[in-house]
């Protein structure tokens, strides 16, 4: 890329965010927020897809595909590359999403 002012600005912002998230408590809080957002997404998608009862199979196939893609992104990397913040956040989002779907299934089963 060319060394423009806009490119330098984006590089400086990315560097500052990386240093800001280097703090373990901030990193942990971001991962917890990712987990809770995944939980919210799972609850919202399962209730809204269940309302119409026409697209259940297609939505389920799409959700399985997306969770498998995120698993592939996380587990295809070496161990140290898994420590990247966006990869860990994506994995926590996936875990929260799957946990939410399990809880929804238990609610429907009881």
HELIX and SHEET records of a PDB file:
HELIX    1   1 UNK A    5  UNK A   20  1                                  16    
HELIX    2   2 UNK A   24  UNK A   52  1                                  29    
HELIX    3   3 UNK A   56  UNK A   75  1                                  20    
HELIX    4   4 UNK A   80  UNK A   83  5                                   4    
HELIX    5   5 UNK A   85  UNK A  109  1                                  25    
END                                                                             
